[in-house]
């Protein structure tokens, strides 16, 4: 079927000026973890784990699906490039509307929490400004979301390449195809045999024997038909890909890969299918026939699935075209060529070219993974090749779609690995070596959006609304990006966490200095690690010198995300401060734990002095043997002692099984035992310290503890984090964004400035979403909002009404609702004054979408105008009455 977006958007809106031969390929992509927001630019395609079911397990984010967006604008805030306000065009929902629509949103993002990836394309059919124009046109025409054919990834790939493509959807199709392929072969026969044998009785055995001929006939006919159907399917698939290639919707390499993979699968499918046909012809016993066909069916599925897997894994990392060399003058130093080596296609780096008389004869020197003989070990070597282009096929790989090193640097890098003997058929063949020597695609951290320390900023450019995710369930992003093995000495430097063999097993340490050596393959470094010489010696942190021969030894580097790790200078300083430490434990403090403690920033900071804390900080300590959070009110150090006395507000209990209550109490803490820690809330917009304490004191005496939904973690988050939809300009005071606001055009009056600033909002949607509104629990009197829907227990069931008045002093609220004087009385709309114990009773408040609702004053007038009404029934119960008062028609 054609592109859904091309059909949904008029031709003049979706078709931009393109050359007929210009190619866009959604298959040629790489996902690269974002290190800095300065790497983003308008028109980029980014993705991240979907917010639903997002978890943090084993120091990694785990998610069921990915969400894709097109970047429109980026503004770094908080003085670093790990926090930003980014404007996106994507399929999204709002707090008041759960329908997925293409929307433009501006959101605060923090790379410590948001694991973002840039999707890099080898063939982009459209320029960045065209990508944004296409995204804007899609936004205007609002095409309907449909998961299999038009999801967020389809939208982004269409904006960039003109072709809708989604990896998860394609993978699901491939899995289903493999299952169907198998079932059409031996699997279909087994299902037929099972159907015939299910429910068989002793009286039917004679009929089964008589029908044996028909079973054998089915066992041979069905796979033959399946084979023909598979052949027709491959022919059609080949034609589809050929059409896409001609229209520029897929590159030549991907076209060849897809076609070859398809026919390769067909050939593999033929093997078990033909075996099934021969089995049906040769085996006469039905029981034996079934016994053979069952494992044959399973084998068919495994072979088809496994062959595709092997084919994809064995492919070269190079994604581009290749051209045959017809003239020696086409070969240059630093080129990557492909030729037959020991009867296999092989890749090598050209280190020099010796041109002879004529254009067909010559001599080249190449660097590659070669062997001296068929039985010798593979080794990176530099060899001479005599070429006669009339007789020998030589192909040159086209790296025009890549960012590459200069030719002389390619040769220098290749020569540095000469002598290496670490050949791996899956990960370190000659093609991997050539790709490493040629390609230089490390992200440039200088952004086109960065115009200096304090760039000019027009308030008119401020996004209409900035959404800041303030939920307490936000998981951290993965700290480790990847683990790579060191090819040459220059790839490691001081401050790198490394892994190497130590006393026969893998061991971790921190490199503090690289000692100069002549050879690029001889690595000598100073390492801080847990050192020991014998099994009975207590491991001690030492700085020692290690030497490695990179030709045969593997040394790995752990690449941690910059948002999670300290600077190299600080890592080296922290590592050397650990020298002499003897706290080794095989269970919880071994070499890898030491490296992580030195390298990674912890969310919790160990407190060694009362001066490290202030009023309103969130502290963590052991309470009933469990790590526990609380709001700090004050801290007093006990003279001549390592202990201190802290006053905190938290959910407390006199015993483990007693009823938990929010209290303010003093607790003695031993600082020497690292029992007190400060929890960081840098990724949130927070209240000032005094306000945090004041908010916490409003909940003193509360007894609504729940181990999952309302524990101490929720209490401190509620007190600390600014989750209200309000002006956040003052919480950004001192940041890059607030400076831009402060230095805006002085000709703009204060009213204009305030109107623009007030459009910056914080959203916290932790409650239940409903149509055009969401629900949140009420935890303080300020959260009772007159003119909103309130939910409470009424005759032991949950009930809704319009809140008309709040009196915290008398602890009373007034509600207009469908009530009754007793359980069996007629339901009537009346205004009740209710005594409220907010410390023990649960209440919920509904926040309506202002775009579709009346003002609170109008809502109260609407509710009171219906006092005395007695039309309660289906379609007009309390919830229906409340919606009618709140929302406009």
QUIVENKA-V345879 format. One record per pair of residues at least 4 apart in sequence whose C-alpha atoms are under 7 Angstrom apart, sorted by the first residue. I is the first residue (numbers start at 0). J is the second residue. D is the distance in Angstrom with one decimal. If there is no record, write none. Layout:
BEGIN
I	J	D
I	J	D
END
This chain:
BEGIN
2	6	6.6
2	162	6.9
2	163	6.3
3	7	6.2
3	149	6.9
4	8	5.9
4	142	7.0
5	13	6.7
7	142	6.1
8	12	6.5
8	13	6.2
8	137	6.8
8	140	6.4
9	13	6.4
10	14	5.6
12	136	6.4
13	133	6.1
17	21	6.8
20	247	6.2
21	124	6.3
21	247	6.0
22	122	6.2
22	124	5.6
22	247	4.2
22	248	5.9
22	249	6.6
22	250	6.4
23	122	4.8
23	123	4.9
23	124	4.2
23	160	4.4
23	161	6.9
23	247	6.1
23	248	5.3
23	249	6.1
24	122	5.3
24	123	6.8
24	160	6.0
24	248	5.7
24	249	4.5
24	250	5.7
25	156	6.2
25	160	6.3
25	162	6.9
25	164	6.3
26	253	6.9
27	120	5.9
27	121	5.6
28	118	6.3
28	119	5.3
28	120	4.6
28	121	6.3
29	118	5.7
29	119	5.2
29	120	6.9
30	116	5.8
30	117	5.7
30	118	4.7
30	119	6.4
31	116	5.2
31	117	5.3
31	118	6.5
32	115	6.1
32	116	4.4
32	117	6.5
33	115	5.6
33	116	5.3
33	117	6.3
34	560	6.6
34	561	6.4
35	80	5.4
35	81	5.6
35	444	7.0
36	75	7.0
36	80	5.4
36	81	6.1
36	83	6.8
37	80	6.3
37	444	5.8
37	445	6.2
37	446	4.8
38	442	7.0
38	443	6.6
38	444	5.4
38	445	6.8
38	446	5.6
39	43	6.7
39	446	6.9
40	447	6.8
40	448	6.8
41	70	5.2
41	71	4.7
41	72	5.6
41	127	6.5
42	69	6.0
42	70	5.4
42	71	6.2
42	127	4.5
42	128	6.6
42	130	5.6
42	131	5.7
43	69	5.8
43	70	5.3
44	68	5.8
44	69	4.8
44	70	6.4
44	117	6.0
44	118	5.5
44	155	6.5
45	67	5.8
45	68	5.5
45	69	6.4
45	115	6.8
45	116	5.5
45	117	4.5
45	118	5.7
46	65	6.3
46	66	5.3
46	67	4.3
46	68	6.2
46	115	5.9
46	116	5.3
46	117	6.6
47	65	5.4
47	66	5.4
47	67	6.8
47	114	5.9
47	115	4.9
47	116	6.2
48	53	6.9
48	62	5.5
48	64	6.0
48	65	4.4
48	66	6.0
49	53	6.5
49	62	6.3
49	64	5.4
49	65	4.9
49	66	5.3
52	62	6.1
52	63	6.8
53	60	6.9
53	61	5.9
53	62	4.8
54	60	5.7
54	61	5.2
54	62	6.6
54	474	6.2
55	59	5.5
55	60	4.6
55	61	6.1
55	474	5.4
55	475	6.6
56	60	6.3
56	61	6.7
58	477	5.8
58	478	6.6
59	476	6.6
59	477	4.3
60	476	5.8
60	477	5.6
66	151	6.5
67	89	6.9
67	151	5.4
67	152	5.4
67	155	6.8
68	87	6.1
68	88	5.9
68	89	4.8
68	155	6.4
69	87	5.6
69	88	5.3
69	89	6.4
69	155	6.3
70	86	6.2
70	87	4.8
70	88	6.6
71	86	5.3
71	87	5.4
71	88	6.9
71	131	6.9
72	85	5.6
72	86	5.0
73	83	6.6
73	84	5.9
73	85	4.4
73	86	6.4
74	83	5.4
74	84	5.1
74	85	6.3
75	79	6.8
75	80	5.7
75	82	5.8
75	83	4.1
75	84	6.3
76	82	5.5
76	83	5.2
76	734	5.9
76	735	5.1
76	736	5.7
77	82	6.4
77	734	4.7
77	735	6.2
78	734	5.9
78	735	5.9
81	109	5.8
81	110	5.3
81	562	6.3
82	108	5.7
82	109	4.6
82	110	6.7
83	107	5.7
83	108	5.4
83	109	6.8
84	105	6.4
84	106	5.4
84	107	4.4
84	108	6.2
85	105	5.5
85	106	5.6
85	107	6.5
86	103	6.9
86	104	5.6
86	105	4.1
86	106	6.5
87	103	5.6
87	104	5.4
87	105	6.3
88	101	6.7
88	102	5.6
88	103	4.5
88	104	6.6
88	134	6.8
89	101	5.1
89	102	5.7
89	103	6.7
89	151	6.5
90	99	5.7
90	100	4.9
90	101	4.2
90	102	6.1
90	151	5.5
91	99	5.2
91	100	5.6
91	101	6.2
91	102	6.2
92	96	5.9
92	97	5.1
92	98	5.8
92	99	5.2
92	100	6.7
93	97	6.3
94	764	6.4
94	768	6.9
94	772	6.9
94	773	6.7
95	768	6.9
95	769	6.9
95	770	6.3
95	771	4.1
95	772	4.5
95	773	6.3
95	848	5.7
96	770	6.0
96	771	5.4
99	144	6.3
100	141	6.7
100	143	6.9
100	144	6.6
101	138	5.4
101	141	6.2
102	138	6.3
105	462	6.4
105	464	6.3
105	465	4.8
105	466	6.2
106	465	5.0
106	466	4.5
106	467	5.8
107	465	6.8
107	466	6.3
107	467	5.1
108	113	6.4
109	113	5.7
109	682	6.5
110	114	6.2
110	562	6.3
111	475	5.9
111	476	5.5
111	562	5.7
111	563	6.4
112	473	6.9
112	474	6.2
112	475	4.3
112	476	4.7
113	476	5.7
114	476	5.0
114	477	6.9
121	400	5.8
123	159	5.9
123	160	5.5
124	159	6.2
124	160	4.8
125	129	5.7
125	130	6.0
125	159	5.6
125	160	6.5
126	130	6.2
127	131	6.3
128	132	6.2
129	133	6.1
130	134	6.2
130	158	5.2
130	159	5.6
131	135	6.0
132	136	6.2
133	137	6.3
133	158	5.7
134	138	6.2
134	158	6.0
135	139	6.3
136	140	6.3
137	141	5.9
137	142	6.8
144	149	5.6
144	150	5.9
145	149	4.8
145	150	5.9
146	150	4.9
147	168	6.4
149	153	5.4
149	154	6.7
150	154	6.4
151	155	6.4
152	156	6.2
152	164	6.8
152	165	5.5
153	157	6.1
153	163	4.5
153	164	4.9
153	165	5.5
154	158	6.3
154	163	6.6
155	159	6.5
156	160	5.7
156	161	6.9
156	162	6.2
156	163	5.6
156	164	6.0
157	161	4.2
157	162	4.7
157	163	4.8
162	248	6.2
165	169	6.2
166	170	6.0
167	171	6.1
168	172	6.2
169	173	6.2
170	174	6.2
171	175	6.2
172	176	6.0
173	177	6.2
174	178	6.3
175	179	6.1
176	180	5.9
177	181	6.2
177	300	6.6
177	303	6.5
177	304	6.3
178	182	6.1
178	300	6.5
179	183	5.9
180	184	6.4
181	185	6.5
181	186	5.9
181	296	6.5
181	299	5.7
181	300	5.0
182	186	3.8
182	187	4.9
183	187	5.2
183	222	6.6
183	225	5.4
184	222	4.8
184	225	6.0
184	272	5.6
185	189	6.5
185	222	6.7
185	272	6.6
185	275	6.2
185	292	6.2
185	295	6.5
185	296	4.6
186	190	6.3
186	296	5.0
187	191	6.3
188	192	6.2
188	218	5.7
188	221	7.0
189	193	6.0
189	289	6.8
189	292	6.5
189	293	6.4
190	194	6.1
191	195	6.3
192	196	6.1
193	197	5.8
199	203	6.1
200	204	6.8
203	207	6.3
204	208	6.3
205	209	6.3
206	210	6.1
207	211	6.1
210	214	6.5
211	215	6.2
211	285	6.7
212	216	6.1
213	217	6.1
214	218	6.1
215	219	6.5
215	279	5.3
215	280	6.8
216	220	6.0
217	221	5.8
218	276	6.6
218	279	5.2
219	223	6.5
219	276	4.5
219	279	5.4
219	280	6.8
220	224	6.3
221	225	6.1
222	226	6.0
222	272	5.9
222	276	6.6
223	227	6.4
224	228	6.2
225	229	6.0
226	230	6.2
227	231	6.3
228	232	6.1
229	233	6.2
230	234	6.3
231	235	6.3
232	236	6.1
233	237	6.0
233	261	6.5
233	262	6.9
234	238	6.3
235	239	6.3
236	240	6.3
237	241	6.1
237	258	6.0
238	242	6.2
239	243	6.3
240	244	6.1
240	254	6.3
241	245	6.2
242	246	6.3
243	247	6.2
243	248	5.0
243	249	5.9
244	248	5.8
244	249	5.0
244	250	6.3
244	251	6.7
244	254	6.6
249	253	6.5
249	254	6.4
250	254	6.1
251	255	6.2
251	320	6.8
252	256	6.1
252	318	6.9
252	319	6.0
252	320	5.9
253	257	6.0
254	258	6.2
255	259	6.0
256	260	5.9
257	261	6.1
258	262	6.4
259	263	5.8
260	264	6.1
261	265	6.4
262	266	6.2
263	267	6.3
264	268	5.9
264	303	6.2
264	307	6.8
265	269	6.2
267	303	6.4
268	272	6.4
268	303	6.2
269	273	5.8
270	274	6.2
271	275	6.1
271	295	6.8
271	299	5.6
272	276	6.4
273	277	6.3
274	278	6.0
275	279	6.2
275	292	6.9
276	280	6.4
277	281	6.1
278	282	5.7
282	288	6.1
284	288	5.9
285	289	6.2
286	290	6.2
287	291	6.2
288	292	6.1
289	293	6.1
291	295	6.2
292	296	5.9
293	297	6.6
294	298	6.0
295	299	6.0
296	300	6.5
297	301	6.3
298	302	6.0
299	303	6.2
300	304	6.1
301	305	5.7
302	306	5.7
303	307	6.5
304	308	6.4
305	309	6.1
306	310	6.1
307	311	6.2
308	312	6.1
309	313	6.0
310	314	6.6
312	425	6.9
313	425	6.1
315	430	5.9
315	431	7.0
316	431	6.5
317	434	6.6
319	397	6.1
319	398	6.7
320	396	6.3
320	397	5.4
321	394	6.1
321	395	5.5
321	396	4.4
321	397	5.4
322	394	5.4
322	395	5.4
322	396	6.7
323	393	5.8
323	394	4.3
323	395	6.2
324	329	6.6
324	393	5.6
324	394	5.5
324	395	6.4
325	388	6.3
326	358	5.1
326	359	5.7
327	354	6.8
327	358	5.2
327	359	5.9
327	360	6.9
327	361	6.7
328	358	6.7
330	334	6.9
331	352	6.7
332	349	5.4
332	350	5.3
332	351	5.2
332	352	6.7
332	406	5.9
333	348	6.1
333	349	5.3
333	350	6.0
333	406	4.2
333	407	6.5
333	409	5.4
333	410	5.6
334	348	5.9
334	349	5.3
335	346	6.8
335	347	5.6
335	348	4.6
335	349	6.1
335	395	6.1
335	396	5.8
335	433	6.8
336	346	5.6
336	347	5.6
336	348	6.5
336	393	6.8
336	394	5.5
336	395	4.5
336	396	5.9
337	344	6.6
337	345	5.4
337	346	4.4
337	347	6.6
337	393	6.0
337	394	5.0
337	395	6.3
338	344	5.5
338	345	5.4
338	346	6.6
338	392	6.4
338	393	5.1
338	394	6.4
339	343	5.2
339	344	4.6
339	345	5.8
340	344	6.2
340	345	5.7
346	429	5.9
346	430	5.4
347	365	5.9
347	366	5.6
347	367	4.8
347	429	6.7
347	433	6.1
348	365	5.3
348	366	5.1
348	367	6.5
348	433	6.0
349	363	6.8
349	364	5.9
349	365	4.5
349	366	6.5
350	364	5.4
350	365	5.4
350	366	6.7
350	410	5.6
351	363	5.7
351	364	5.2
352	362	6.1
352	363	4.4
352	364	6.5
353	361	5.8
353	362	5.0
353	363	5.9
354	361	5.0
354	362	6.6
355	360	5.9
355	361	5.0
359	387	5.7
359	388	5.0
359	389	6.5
360	386	5.7
360	387	4.8
360	388	6.5
361	385	6.2
361	386	5.3
361	387	6.8
362	383	7.0
362	384	5.6
362	385	4.7
362	386	5.7
363	383	5.8
363	384	5.3
363	385	6.8
364	381	6.6
364	382	5.5
364	383	4.4
364	384	6.1
365	381	5.5
365	382	5.4
365	383	6.4
366	379	6.8
366	380	5.5
366	381	4.3
366	382	6.5
366	413	6.7
367	379	5.3
367	380	5.8
367	381	6.7
367	429	5.7
368	377	6.2
368	378	5.2
368	379	4.2
368	380	6.3
368	428	6.9
368	429	5.0
369	377	5.4
369	378	5.5
369	379	6.1
369	380	6.4
370	375	6.0
370	376	6.2
370	377	4.9
370	378	6.2
371	375	6.1
377	420	6.2
377	422	6.3
378	418	5.9
378	419	5.6
378	420	4.7
379	416	6.7
379	417	4.9
379	418	5.2
379	419	5.3
379	420	6.8
380	417	5.2
380	418	6.1
386	391	6.9
387	391	5.9
388	392	6.5
401	438	6.7
402	438	6.1
402	439	5.5
402	440	5.7
403	437	5.6
403	438	4.4
403	439	4.9
404	408	5.9
404	409	5.8
404	437	5.9
404	438	6.2
404	439	5.8
405	409	6.3
406	410	6.5
407	411	6.2
408	412	6.0
409	413	6.2
409	436	5.3
409	437	5.4
410	414	6.1
411	415	6.3
412	436	5.6
413	417	6.9
413	436	5.6
415	487	6.9
415	519	5.7
415	520	6.9
416	487	6.9
416	520	6.8
418	550	6.1
419	550	3.9
419	551	6.4
420	550	5.6
420	551	5.6
421	550	6.9
421	551	6.0
422	427	5.4
422	428	6.0
423	427	4.5
423	428	5.8
424	428	5.6
426	431	6.9
427	431	5.4
427	432	6.6
428	432	6.4
429	433	6.2
430	434	6.1
431	435	6.2
432	436	6.3
433	437	6.1
434	438	5.9
450	454	5.6
455	739	6.8
456	739	5.5
456	743	6.2
457	743	6.2
458	740	7.0
458	743	6.8
458	755	6.7
463	758	5.4
463	759	6.8
464	758	5.4
464	759	5.0
464	760	5.9
465	759	5.2
465	760	5.5
465	761	6.8
466	760	6.2
466	761	5.4
466	762	5.5
467	761	5.1
467	762	5.7
468	762	6.3
468	763	6.0
469	683	6.3
469	722	6.1
469	762	6.9
469	763	5.2
470	763	6.1
470	765	6.4
471	716	6.5
478	559	5.5
478	560	5.6
478	563	6.1
479	558	6.0
479	559	4.4
479	560	6.1
480	558	5.6
480	559	5.5
480	560	6.0
481	557	6.4
481	558	5.5
482	555	6.5
482	556	5.7
482	557	4.7
482	558	6.0
483	555	5.4
483	556	5.5
483	557	6.8
484	553	6.4
484	554	5.6
484	555	4.1
484	556	6.2
485	490	6.2
485	554	5.8
485	555	5.8
485	556	6.9
486	549	6.7
487	519	5.5
487	520	5.5
488	519	5.1
488	520	6.1
488	521	7.0
488	522	5.6
491	495	6.7
492	512	6.7
492	513	6.1
493	510	5.2
493	511	4.4
493	512	4.7
493	513	6.5
493	567	6.7
494	509	6.3
494	510	5.5
494	511	5.6
494	567	4.5
494	568	6.8
494	570	5.5
494	571	5.4
495	509	5.9
495	510	5.4
495	556	6.6
496	508	5.9
496	509	4.5
496	510	6.2
496	556	5.9
496	557	5.5
496	594	6.6
497	507	5.8
497	508	5.6
497	509	6.0
497	510	6.7
497	554	7.0
497	555	5.4
497	556	4.5
497	557	6.0
498	505	6.6
498	506	5.5
498	507	4.5
498	508	6.5
498	554	5.9
498	555	5.0
498	556	6.4
499	505	5.6
499	506	5.4
499	507	6.5
499	553	6.9
499	554	5.0
499	555	6.6
500	504	5.3
500	505	4.7
500	506	5.9
501	505	6.1
501	506	5.8
506	590	6.5
507	528	6.8
507	590	5.2
507	591	5.4
507	594	6.8
508	526	6.0
508	527	5.6
508	528	4.6
508	590	6.6
508	594	5.9
509	526	5.4
509	527	5.2
509	528	6.6
509	594	6.3
510	524	6.6
510	525	5.8
510	526	4.5
510	527	6.5
511	525	5.6
511	526	5.8
511	527	7.0
511	571	5.5
512	524	5.7
512	525	5.2
513	523	6.2
513	524	4.4
513	525	6.5
514	523	5.3
514	524	5.4
516	521	6.6
520	548	6.0
520	549	4.9
520	550	6.1
521	547	6.0
521	548	5.0
521	549	6.2
522	546	5.6
522	547	5.1
522	548	6.4
522	549	6.9
523	544	6.9
523	545	5.6
523	546	4.3
523	547	6.4
524	544	5.6
524	545	5.6
524	546	6.6
525	542	6.4
525	543	5.5
525	544	4.4
525	545	6.4
526	542	5.3
526	543	5.4
526	544	6.2
527	540	6.6
527	541	5.5
527	542	4.3
527	543	6.5
527	574	6.3
528	540	5.3
528	541	5.8
528	542	6.6
528	590	6.5
529	538	5.6
529	539	5.2
529	540	4.4
529	541	6.4
529	590	5.9
530	538	5.3
530	539	5.3
530	540	5.9
530	541	6.0
531	536	6.1
531	537	6.7
531	538	4.9
531	539	6.7
532	536	6.6
538	581	6.4
538	583	6.2
539	579	6.0
539	580	5.8
539	581	4.9
540	577	6.4
540	578	4.8
540	579	5.2
540	580	5.3
540	581	6.7
541	578	5.1
541	579	6.3
542	578	6.9
547	552	6.5
548	552	5.7
549	553	6.5
559	563	7.0
559	564	6.4
560	564	6.4
563	599	5.6
563	600	5.5
564	598	5.5
564	599	4.4
564	600	5.6
565	569	6.1
565	570	5.9
565	598	5.9
565	599	6.2
565	600	6.4
566	570	6.1
567	571	6.2
568	572	6.3
569	573	6.0
570	574	6.0
570	597	6.1
570	598	5.7
571	575	6.3
572	576	6.3
573	577	6.7
573	597	5.9
574	597	5.9
583	588	5.3
583	589	5.7
584	588	4.6
584	589	5.6
585	589	5.4
588	592	5.3
588	593	6.6
589	593	6.3
590	594	6.4
591	595	6.3
592	596	6.1
593	597	6.3
594	598	6.0
595	599	5.4
602	678	5.9
602	679	5.4
603	676	5.7
603	677	5.3
603	678	4.5
603	679	6.2
604	676	5.2
604	677	5.0
604	678	6.5
605	673	6.1
605	675	6.3
605	676	4.5
605	677	6.5
606	611	6.5
606	670	6.9
606	675	5.7
606	676	5.3
606	677	6.7
607	670	5.8
609	634	6.4
609	635	7.0
609	636	6.4
612	616	6.7
614	631	5.8
614	632	5.3
614	633	6.0
614	688	5.4
614	689	6.5
615	630	6.0
615	631	5.4
615	632	6.2
615	688	3.9
615	689	6.0
615	691	5.3
615	692	5.5
616	630	6.1
616	631	5.4
616	688	6.7
617	628	6.8
617	629	5.8
617	630	4.9
617	631	6.0
617	677	6.0
617	678	5.5
618	628	5.7
618	629	5.6
618	630	6.4
618	631	6.5
618	675	6.9
618	676	5.6
618	677	4.6
618	678	5.7
619	626	6.5
619	627	5.4
619	628	4.6
619	629	6.6
619	675	5.9
619	676	5.0
619	677	6.2
619	678	6.7
620	626	5.5
620	627	5.5
620	628	6.8
620	674	5.6
620	675	5.0
620	676	6.5
621	625	5.3
621	626	4.6
621	627	5.9
621	674	6.7
622	626	6.2
622	627	5.8
623	655	6.9
628	711	6.0
628	712	6.0
629	647	6.0
629	648	5.8
629	649	4.9
629	711	6.7
629	715	6.2
630	647	5.3
630	648	5.2
630	649	6.6
630	692	7.0
630	715	6.1
631	646	6.2
631	647	4.6
631	648	6.7
632	646	5.3
632	647	5.3
632	692	6.5
633	645	5.8
633	646	5.2
634	644	5.8
634	645	4.3
634	646	6.3
635	643	5.7
635	644	5.1
635	645	6.3
636	642	6.7
636	643	4.3
636	644	6.3
637	642	5.9
637	643	5.2
641	669	6.0
641	670	5.7
641	671	5.9
642	667	6.8
642	668	5.5
642	669	4.3
642	670	5.7
643	667	5.8
643	668	5.4
643	669	6.5
644	665	6.5
644	666	5.6
644	667	4.6
644	668	6.2
645	665	5.5
645	666	5.4
645	667	6.4
646	663	6.8
646	664	5.5
646	665	4.2
646	666	6.4
647	663	5.6
647	664	5.7
647	665	6.4
648	661	6.8
648	662	5.6
648	663	4.4
648	664	6.6
648	695	6.8
649	661	5.3
649	662	5.9
649	663	6.8
649	711	5.9
650	659	5.9
650	660	5.2
650	661	4.3
650	662	6.4
650	710	6.9
650	711	5.4
651	659	5.3
651	660	5.5
651	661	6.1
651	662	6.4
652	657	5.6
652	658	6.2
652	659	4.8
652	660	6.5
653	657	6.2
659	702	6.2
659	704	6.1
660	700	5.8
660	701	5.6
660	702	4.8
661	698	6.6
661	699	5.0
661	700	5.2
661	701	5.3
661	702	6.8
662	699	5.4
662	700	6.2
668	674	6.8
668	675	7.0
669	674	6.3
670	674	5.9
670	675	6.3
683	720	6.5
684	720	6.0
684	721	5.7
684	730	6.4
685	719	5.6
685	720	4.4
685	721	5.0
686	690	6.0
686	691	6.0
686	719	5.8
686	720	6.2
686	721	5.9
687	691	6.3
688	692	6.6
689	693	6.3
690	694	6.0
691	695	6.2
691	718	5.2
691	719	5.3
692	696	6.2
693	697	6.6
694	718	5.5
695	718	5.5
697	779	6.7
698	779	6.8
700	838	6.2
701	838	4.0
701	839	6.0
702	838	5.9
702	839	5.2
703	838	6.9
703	839	5.6
704	709	5.3
704	710	5.6
705	709	4.7
705	710	5.6
706	710	5.5
709	713	5.6
710	714	6.4
711	715	6.2
712	716	6.2
713	717	6.0
714	718	6.3
715	719	5.9
716	720	5.6
722	761	6.4
722	762	6.3
722	763	5.3
723	761	6.4
723	762	6.7
724	760	5.5
724	761	4.9
724	762	5.6
725	760	5.4
725	761	6.3
726	757	5.2
726	759	6.0
726	760	5.8
727	731	6.5
727	759	6.4
727	760	6.2
727	761	6.9
728	732	6.5
728	737	6.6
728	756	6.6
731	737	5.9
732	737	5.5
733	737	6.1
733	738	6.5
734	738	6.2
735	739	6.3
736	740	6.4
737	741	6.1
738	742	6.0
739	743	6.0
747	751	6.4
747	752	6.9
748	752	6.5
749	753	6.2
750	754	6.2
751	755	6.3
752	756	6.1
753	757	5.9
754	758	6.9
765	775	6.9
766	773	6.2
766	774	4.9
766	775	4.5
767	773	5.5
767	774	5.0
767	775	6.9
768	772	6.3
768	773	4.3
768	774	6.4
769	773	5.4
771	847	6.1
771	848	5.4
772	845	6.6
772	846	5.4
772	847	4.2
772	848	5.6
773	845	5.7
773	846	5.5
773	847	6.8
774	843	6.4
774	844	5.7
774	845	4.5
774	846	6.3
775	843	5.5
775	844	5.6
775	845	6.5
776	842	5.9
776	843	4.3
776	844	6.3
777	782	5.8
777	783	6.9
777	842	5.4
777	843	5.3
777	844	6.4
778	782	6.9
780	807	6.3
783	844	6.9
785	802	4.9
785	803	4.9
785	804	5.7
785	855	6.6
786	801	6.3
786	802	5.6
786	803	5.9
786	855	4.0
786	856	6.2
786	858	5.4
786	859	5.4
787	801	5.9
787	802	5.8
787	844	6.9
787	845	6.2
787	846	6.8
787	855	6.6
788	799	6.5
788	800	5.6
788	801	4.7
788	802	6.1
788	844	5.9
788	845	5.2
788	881	6.5
789	799	5.7
789	800	5.5
789	801	6.2
789	802	6.0
789	843	5.7
789	844	4.6
789	845	6.3
790	797	6.6
790	798	5.5
790	799	4.4
790	800	6.6
790	842	5.7
790	843	4.9
790	844	6.3
791	797	5.5
791	798	5.4
791	799	6.5
791	841	6.8
791	842	5.1
791	843	6.8
792	796	5.2
792	797	4.6
792	798	5.9
793	797	6.1
793	798	5.8
798	877	6.9
799	816	6.9
799	877	5.7
799	878	5.7
800	814	5.8
800	815	5.5
800	816	4.5
800	877	6.6
800	881	6.1
801	814	5.4
801	815	5.1
801	816	6.4
801	862	6.9
801	881	6.2
802	813	6.0
802	814	4.6
802	815	6.6
803	813	5.5
803	814	5.7
803	815	7.0
803	859	6.0
804	812	5.6
804	813	5.0
805	811	6.3
805	812	4.6
805	813	6.6
806	810	5.7
806	811	5.1
806	812	6.0
807	811	6.5
810	834	6.0
810	835	5.5
811	832	6.7
811	833	5.5
811	834	4.6
811	835	5.5
812	832	5.8
812	833	5.4
812	834	6.7
813	830	6.6
813	831	5.6
813	832	4.4
813	833	6.2
814	830	5.4
814	831	5.4
814	832	6.6
815	828	6.7
815	829	5.5
815	830	4.2
815	831	6.4
815	862	6.5
816	828	5.3
816	829	5.8
816	830	6.6
816	877	6.3
817	826	5.8
817	827	5.2
817	828	4.3
817	829	6.4
817	877	5.4
818	826	5.4
818	827	5.5
818	828	6.0
818	829	6.3
819	824	5.5
819	825	6.2
819	826	5.1
819	827	6.3
820	824	6.2
826	869	6.1
826	871	6.2
827	867	5.8
827	868	5.7
827	869	4.7
828	865	6.8
828	866	5.0
828	867	5.2
828	868	5.3
828	869	6.7
829	866	5.4
829	867	6.1
836	840	5.8
837	841	7.0
847	852	6.5
848	852	6.2
851	886	5.9
851	887	5.9
852	885	5.5
852	886	4.2
852	887	5.5
853	857	5.8
853	858	5.9
853	885	5.7
853	886	6.0
853	887	6.4
854	858	6.2
855	859	6.3
856	860	6.4
857	861	6.1
858	862	6.2
858	884	5.5
858	885	5.4
859	863	6.2
860	864	6.1
861	865	7.0
861	884	5.4
862	884	5.7
871	875	5.5
871	876	5.5
872	876	5.7
874	879	6.4
875	879	5.1
875	880	5.9
876	880	6.1
877	881	6.2
878	882	6.3
879	883	6.2
880	884	6.4
881	885	6.3
882	886	5.8
END
